[in-house]
Amino acid sequence: FPGPNKGVKLVGDDSFDAIEIATGSTLVLDCRPTHPNDKVTLDFWGTVEPTADGRISFDPKKGYIIKNVTKDEDEGDYTCTPYKKITVTIEDKIATLPKAEVEQPANQHFVVGEDITLICKPSIRDFKYVLKANWTTPRGRRLHDITYNGTDTDPRSTLHVRNATMEDSGNYTCSISGPCKIYDQPEMTTVPIQIQASLKPYVMLNSSSRMFELEPSQTFNWTTKLKYYPTGPHNLTRMIYYGPNGKILSSATKFKIDYDEFGSISSLIIAKVNPKDFGNYSLQVTTSDGSASQTSTVLLRVSS
């Protein structure tokens, strides 16, 4: 076991190091000589010695190793002779790390030439500790990190892959890690993606209901989920609502048309319906290149 020798050189050039670790973890103190025949000592309220139970040991390739650390016994300032100071902070381990939740646009398609968007969020929004999200992709690690400080109303880390190629196929992993090595392992979620060379144009509509029966003054809210390809810029994709008389509807005082682009959900809303609103309402969606189209219809009945 190493002993004191003030003429030795230590591995690493830093004269100060700070380590933050969780209670119960294994602490590795990099206090080693550059030459195997030299000796070093580690002081912490006296010389640190190996223990018979193996809790404290020395590894020439790693340094001093202290297992199952506690705040009362092992936190504080260590001195590695001849000149290195190591400050150790020990925090209680937190039981639950927020899980990594990965979301993506509902109408996203993994096709050569298209963009990929993935959003990673912590499962707990009001987490008080600082968290980091890191992405690993088929092309390696991406530096799209974001810090969750517990004050953001919707903290997220967004990964963008522009103009996808076949080489972008594979696993996309978002990992959320905690501060100060408080957690043994980060929470990870992996999304497998297979890029296609091409995709045939299509439109698929899924409406919330085929018929509404309402009382006067109630609100008519018809929602439809849209899946279509090619997408193109949103303003080049035709989404047209028709009323009972066959006329095109537009957002006005009587009608309100909403579109959630991320969720790919279109809504037709009529506030305070009356018997005159009775009839069939239709939504027609046509792809940006005009090669595919589909229509969905709902019947609105209003009692008199």
Salt bridges, closest charged atoms under 4 A:
ASP30 OD1 - ARG32 NE 2.59
GLU73 OE1 - ARG55 NH2 3.78
ASP74 OD1 - ARG55 NH2 3.10
GLU75 OE2 - LYS71 NZ 2.96
ASP77 OD2 - LYS85 NZ 3.74
GLU101 OE1 - ARG125 NH2 3.93
GLU103 OE1 - LYS121 NZ 3.45
ASP115 OD2 - ARG162 NH1 3.54
ASP145 OD2 - LYS132 NZ 3.78
ASP145 OD2 - ARG141 NH2 3.25
ASP154 OD1 - LYS121 NZ 3.32
ASP154 OD2 - ARG156 NH2 2.41
ASP168 OD1 - ARG139 NE 2.63
ASP184 OD2 - LYS93 NZ 2.87
GLU187 OE1 - LYS99 NZ 3.90
GLU213 OE2 - ARG301 NH1 3.76
ASP258 OD2 - LYS256 NZ 3.81
ASP277 OD2 - LYS254 NZ 2.96
